[in-house]
């Protein structure tokens, strides 16, 4: 799985998102995604993760075997 494809899929679905995708093992099937978007405002952590999984659903368990998600609002990201 190409990390750029993951990034583009998320950006297409969440238009204001800043997205970074990391291939954590170098095998193109374990990824860490960092998504910063005000779309997450008022959403629980579980709902944020479900949104990302929904976007990437067709690749989960096929091309993507592991996915670490960091999903924050811009304010949350800036406060860290």
Buried (B, 14 or more C-beta within 10 A) or exposed (E): BEBEEBBEBBBEBBEEBBBEBEBEEEEEBBBBBBBBBBBBEEBEEEEBBBBBEEBBEEBBEEBBBEBEBBBBBBEBBEEE
